[in-house]
Amino acid sequence: MDEVKSLKDYAQEVLDCIRDRYENFSYRGQDDLAVIREWYSLGIEPHYVLMALSEENVPEPFTFRDIREVVKRWFFRECRKEAEEARRSFSKETLPYNRIEKLYKIVKSILIELQVKDLSVAEKILSLRNYPNLLEVEKALREIEDQFYEIVEMNSPKTKECREKARKELEPYILYWNRKVYKITEKALIRECLRKEYGIPEFSAV
């Protein structure tokens, strides 16, 4: 989503686009505002709304509430496609800011899959395109990576299984390692497990 585009501007743009193309569309004012706000928070650009409507069955007549899930399903599907393409090419990408965009697509797709409503951690990655200093970018990515994995651990149904695997692997050492070393290692193993489960690449622009 364009960082300077306000919710009001976004709502007007979406409204104008649909009205220009669909005579059977009816706007219900405040009743439709929740739909617009949700699309805005997900970063569904107006052209995505039009693309979704052009490929899906649209009821006649219709309101924003009628097409709410249609647009979201189409958008989520496109996010998954973009993320898969980004995964395939990420390791071969040599341009730092292209890597940032690919990482953003992957992270956003995972957050959507986990039904996380707050996508700000993904937007933080995209904002790094404006950083001219790659050292600052790498530092910021490490911080974002920690935030992202915390969100995944909290929301993923696979976390329990990954935690059990880690504890089983560390069982022979529980009596010999101090608690701090044990916890650090356990955390690393859980994250490695989740990384494999979701195809999470390295958080690096270089």
C-alpha positions in Angstrom: 0.0 0.0 0.0 1.2 3.5 -0.9 2.6 4.9 2.4 1.1 8.4 1.7 -2.4 7.1 0.8 -4.8 7.8 3.6 -7.8 5.6 4.3 -10.1 8.3 3.0 -8.1 8.6 -0.3 -8.1 4.8 -0.6 -11.8 4.5 -0.1 -12.5 7.2 -2.7 -10.2 5.6 -5.2 -11.8 2.1 -4.8 -15.3 3.6 -5.0 -14.5 5.6 -8.1 -12.9 2.5 -9.8 -15.9 0.3 -9.2 -18.5 2.9 -10.0 -16.8 3.6 -13.4 -17.0 -0.1 -14.4 -20.1 -1.6 -12.7 -23.5 0.0 -13.1 -25.0 -2.6 -10.8 -22.9 -1.5 -7.8 -24.5 0.2 -4.9 -22.6 2.0 -2.2 -24.1 1.8 1.4 -21.9 4.5 3.1 -21.0 3.7 6.6 -22.3 0.1 6.2 -19.5 -0.6 3.8 -16.8 1.3 5.7 -15.7 -1.8 7.6 -15.0 -3.6 4.3 -12.9 -0.8 3.0 -11.0 -0.5 6.2 -10.2 -4.2 6.2 -9.0 -4.1 2.5 -6.9 -1.1 3.3 -5.2 -2.8 6.3 -4.4 -5.8 4.2 -2.8 -3.6 1.5 -5.3 -4.6 -1.2 -4.7 -1.9 -3.9 -7.7 -0.7 -5.9 -6.4 -2.4 -9.1 -6.4 -5.7 -7.1 -10.1 -5.2 -6.3 -10.9 -4.7 -10.0 -8.8 -7.7 -11.0 -10.6 -9.9 -8.5 -14.0 -8.7 -9.7 -13.0 -9.4 -13.4 -12.1 -13.0 -12.6 -14.7 -14.0 -10.0 -18.5 -14.3 -10.1 -20.0 -11.0 -8.9 -23.6 -10.9 -7.7 -26.1 -8.5 -9.2 -26.6 -5.9 -7.8 -23.8 -5.8 -5.3 -22.3 -3.8 -2.5 -18.9 -3.8 -0.8 -20.2 -6.3 1.7 -21.3 -8.7 -1.0 -17.8 -8.8 -2.6 -15.8 -8.6 0.7 -14.8 -12.3 0.8 -14.5 -12.6 -3.0 -11.8 -9.9 -3.1 -10.0 -11.3 0.0 -9.9 -14.8 -1.4 -8.5 -13.6 -4.7 -6.0 -11.4 -3.0 -4.8 -14.2 -0.7 -4.4 -16.5 -3.6 -2.3 -13.9 -5.5 -0.2 -13.3 -2.4 0.6 -17.1 -2.2 1.5 -17.1 -5.9 3.8 -14.1 -5.5 5.4 -15.6 -2.4 6.1 -18.9 -4.1 7.8 -17.1 -7.0 9.8 -15.0 -4.5 11.0 -18.2 -2.7 12.1 -19.8 -6.0 14.2 -16.8 -7.0 15.3 -15.4 -3.6 18.6 -17.2 -3.2 19.7 -16.3 -6.7 18.7 -12.6 -6.4 21.8 -10.3 -6.2 20.2 -6.9 -6.0 19.6 -6.0 -2.3 16.4 -4.0 -2.8 15.0 -6.7 -5.0 15.7 -9.2 -2.2 13.9 -6.9 0.2 10.8 -6.9 -2.0 10.8 -10.7 -2.3 11.3 -11.1 1.4 8.3 -8.8 2.0 6.1 -10.9 -0.3 7.0 -14.1 1.5 6.6 -12.6 5.0 3.2 -11.0 4.1 1.9 -14.3 2.7 2.8 -16.2 5.8 1.2 -13.6 8.1 -2.0 -13.8 6.0 -1.9 -17.6 6.1 -1.7 -17.4 9.9 -4.6 -14.9 9.9 -2.5 -12.2 11.5 -4.4 -8.9 11.2 -1.5 -6.7 12.0 0.8 -6.8 8.9 3.1 -4.0 10.1 6.1 -6.2 10.4 5.9 -6.9 6.7 5.5 -3.2 5.9 8.6 -2.6 8.0 10.6 -4.8 5.6 9.2 -2.9 2.5 10.1 0.4 4.1 13.8 -0.6 4.0 13.8 0.1 0.3 14.3 3.8 1.3 17.4 3.1 3.4 20.6 4.0 1.4 22.9 2.4 3.9 23.0 -1.5 3.6 24.6 -1.8 7.1 21.5 -0.1 8.5 19.3 -2.3 6.4 21.0 -5.5 7.7 20.7 -4.3 11.3 17.0 -3.5 10.9 16.3 -6.8 9.2 17.8 -8.7 12.2 15.4 -6.8 14.5 12.4 -7.4 12.2 13.3 -11.1 12.0 13.0 -11.5 15.8 9.6 -9.7 15.7 8.4 -11.9 12.8 9.4 -15.2 14.4 7.7 -14.2 17.7 4.5 -13.6 15.7 4.8 -16.9 13.9 5.5 -18.8 17.1 2.5 -17.2 18.7 0.1 -17.8 15.9 1.3 -21.0 14.1 -0.5 -24.3 14.8 2.9 -25.9 14.1 4.7 -24.3 17.0 3.7 -27.0 19.5 5.1 -29.7 17.3 8.3 -27.8 16.7 8.7 -27.2 20.4 8.3 -30.9 21.1 10.8 -31.8 18.5 13.3 -29.3 20.0 12.8 -30.6 23.5 13.2 -34.2 22.4 16.5 -33.3 20.6 17.8 -31.5 23.6 16.7 -34.1 26.2 20.2 -35.7 26.5 21.6 -32.3 27.5 19.0 -31.0 29.9 21.0 -32.0 33.0 24.3 -30.7 31.7 23.6 -27.3 30.2 22.8 -24.3 32.2 19.3 -22.9 31.7 20.3 -19.9 29.6 22.2 -22.0 27.1 19.4 -24.6 27.0 16.7 -21.9 26.3 18.8 -20.2 23.6 19.4 -23.5 21.8 15.7 -24.5 22.2 14.6 -21.2 20.7 17.0 -21.6 17.7 15.7 -25.1 17.1 12.1 -24.0 17.2 12.8 -21.2 14.7 14.7 -23.6 12.4 11.7 -25.9 12.5 9.3 -23.1 11.6 11.6 -21.8 9.0 11.5 -25.2 7.2 7.7 -25.5 7.7 6.9 -22.1 6.1 9.8 -21.7 3.7 11.2 -18.7 5.4 14.4 -17.3 3.8 17.3 -15.6 5.5 16.5 -12.1 6.6 19.3 -10.4 4.6 19.5 -8.0 1.7 23.0 -9.1 0.7 
